[in-house]
Amino acid sequence: MNSIPAMASFSLSLAESVALLLLLIAVATAFSVWTYRSTVPEISARRRAVLVTLRSLALALLLFLLFEPVLNLKGSDVLPPRLAVLLDDSRSLLVEDAGQARSAQMRDFVSSSVYDKLEGDGERAEYLFSGKLFPMKDVTADSLRFNGAETDISAALEAAWKDNARKNLAGVVLVTDGVFTTGKNPLYAAQSLGVPVHVVAVGDSAEKKDLILGRVLTNTIAYVESSIPVDVSLRSAGFEGGSARVSMLEGNRSLGSVQVALRPGTHEYPVSFSYTPSGEGVKKLTFRVDPLPGELTNKNNSRTTFIKVLKSRMKVVLLASAPSPDVSLVQRELRKDNNIETALFVQKASGAWYDKRPTQEDLNTADCIILIGLPSGGEDAAVLRQAADAAEKKGVPLMHIPSRTTDFAVLRQVLETLLPYDIVQPRKDEAEVFFEPSQAAQNNPVMTTGIPGEVWGKLPPLFKTETSFKARAGAQVLGTLSLNNISFNEPLLLQRRLNRGKVLAWTAYGLWRWQLSHDVLGGRVPEMLFSNSIRWLTTRDDDKRVRIRPAKEFFDSGEEIEFMAQVYNESYEPVDNAVVNVSVRREGEERELVLTGLGSGRYAGTLDLGREGDYEYAGTALLDGKELGKDNGRFSVGELNIEFQDTRMNNALLRQIAASTGGRYVTISDASGLPAAIQKHELYAATEQTVVSDIQLWNLIWLLSAAVLLFAIEWYLRKQSGLI
């Protein structure tokens, strides 16, 4: 692709007109002739002609280069069809189906003649994928390790497309069990490629005999001596009856257990606990189900979560432009928490307030301010400025929920420096949209509700005006909108850190509708979401000048441990040239890591840890030998095992991918007809590609060198003739 074949045509373009260049060259030639019309001493006519020619050529070449000439070459190149082969290398391929491991089937497949013949006379690009895509030169059975801690099929398809889009990608072969544990639904990514995706399905779609502990639903922050509910889901398959015991532990201390009666077939059971922390700090809760004989694997028999335990109550100020269902919802959810003291201020239609007008002191002493519907008119601007002043000067966190009457022009004017989004174009027309969690929100404390990805799509739609929004730099998008099963990049929920404070903003409203959906987690979605939102906003230790965190609290074995840090000075301005050291400890072992600066006060680094277990870390930021601050925390390695949360081959998804893209679906044990199907597809053909190449002649050093050489020869001849 980099080499240019025989060119069919070429042309020369200049920055100015050719006529002007020819005129200047003529003037330069005339000047050269005039210069040598008479010389002292007199030289021969032959020597004069040589000198005039040298100077004229040198000046003409310099003028030519000053006109920035570009040589345009145009031709064609024939590209053979290219086939991208994506092989699933994640841990779910270690599952056995009817006594045969999927990994063994994969190794047999890549060693077979069928695999060798896939591309025919075309070209092949081979990849392994799990959480990321890894290009391979020549895949063999020994290349497959099956140690990927997560599976992102969507990202693998998109990365393969980017790698081959300009190389006549004519098809994709996807060899997988279809179990994706992170990322978006791969069906949408496959459909967007515009080429057939041929699927080689690995595994069995039948439920295996197994006990699986699924999601854990609880608050990420709790308070001393205050009980919080903890809900765990247990799934059983293949058992004819009996019972299973689920236990809750804090560290190694048992906090109780629940006996669950198992029913024949495949069922999911809710298991409820109550947790009352006795002291401050980060507490680790582990939930385990005792293994039963004949289980497929014990790696999915436990789940773990961390809860940050704080000591004091919080004061939340709620400002509303008018009574509304969203106001009632937020107030009701806040009052469920005995550790939250709520102050409600609601405006009347006339601009007055039902109880009293909030004072600046009310807002400055708040732990969090929630704005609902504000501003609905210019009269709200004064109260809005008070809230902005509390956020900017006192670091009070803000949450904003709009309404149909929200005046975004006033909102933009007053909260310009605080909002996590830009208001592109305000509009009053209203539409219904669905909430879709973003990929970046998977490990975000606001979104760690334990709600499966497919559940969000079952929630009722929210309301949103047709106002257009765009996320600002530094903001994190937690949710985007979808409409008619089409995903859009426009944000619905965003968060942003502002020095000591934080902002969480919705662009949609009508959140009360989610509570009415009792068929989805009993209507508890708003409760979990608001609980996490308030706790993220009001966590007091997040205003530290040095914040060091792992990318998530739980890592699977083999995953790189990624650390991120933010460093600020006394004025809470980002510090870019600090030295950030992180020390990781476990049972007497200690590892050191120096984070790399990314700009804007951000730092990052990765560490490989071979052993599973709980780790503690402590980090320090130094500037010119002076300590700026410290941070510490905990994380765990080896307790995630998300690849074993669903051990069935996702047959329905894989068939959909093949059918919707025009590809062929085969099982790995019956793939003999796949090469012929690939090569007979109408898109699997060579294509002629136009190759255009522009050579900037004015930027070629040898042309300038030629002009200098001509002047040098002229100078030498003048010296020989005694003219110098």
Salt bridges, closest charged atoms under 4 A:
GLU42 OE2 - ARG48 NH2 2.80
ASP97 OD2 - ARG102 NE 2.70
ASP97 OD1 - LYS208 NZ 2.93
GLU119 OE1 - ARG124 NH2 2.66
GLU123 OE1 - ARG82 NH1 2.84
GLU126 OE2 - ARG124 NH1 3.23
ASP177 OD2 - ARG102 NH1 3.09
GLU207 OE1 - ARG648 NH1 3.45
ASP231 OD2 - ARG524 NH1 2.46
GLU250 OE1 - ARG253 NH2 3.41
GLU268 OE2 - ARG215 NH1 3.75
GLU280 OE2 - LYS311 NZ 3.86
ASP290 OD2 - ARG245 NE 2.87
GLU333 OE2 - LYS336 NZ 3.29
ASP337 OD2 - ARG535 NH2 1.76
ASP367 OD1 - ARG540 NH2 3.23
ASP389 OD1 - LYS393 NZ 3.07
GLU416 OE2 - ARG472 NH2 2.72
ASP422 OD1 - ARG472 NE 2.81
GLU430 OE1 - ARG404 NH1 3.51
GLU432 OE2 - ARG513 NH1 3.17
GLU490 OE2 - LYS464 NZ 3.00
GLU527 OE1 - LYS336 NZ 3.56
GLU527 OE1 - ARG524 NE 3.66
ASP541 OD2 - LYS308 NZ 3.37
ASP542 OD2 - ARG497 NH1 3.80
ASP542 OD2 - LYS502 NZ 2.54
ASP542 OD1 - ARG549 NH2 3.56
ASP556 OD1 - ARG91 NH1 2.73
GLU559 OE2 - LYS552 NZ 3.02
GLU570 OE2 - ARG545 NH2 3.90
GLU587 OE1 - ARG586 NH1 3.36
GLU587 OE1 - ARG611 NH2 3.18
GLU589 OE2 - ARG611 NH1 2.64
ASP614 OD1 - LYS284 NZ 2.35
ASP631 OD1 - LYS544 NZ 2.48
ASP631 OD2 - ARG549 NH1 2.36
GLU639 OE2 - LYS284 NZ 2.79
ASP646 OD1 - ARG648 NE 3.35
GLU714 OE2 - ARG55 NE 2.75
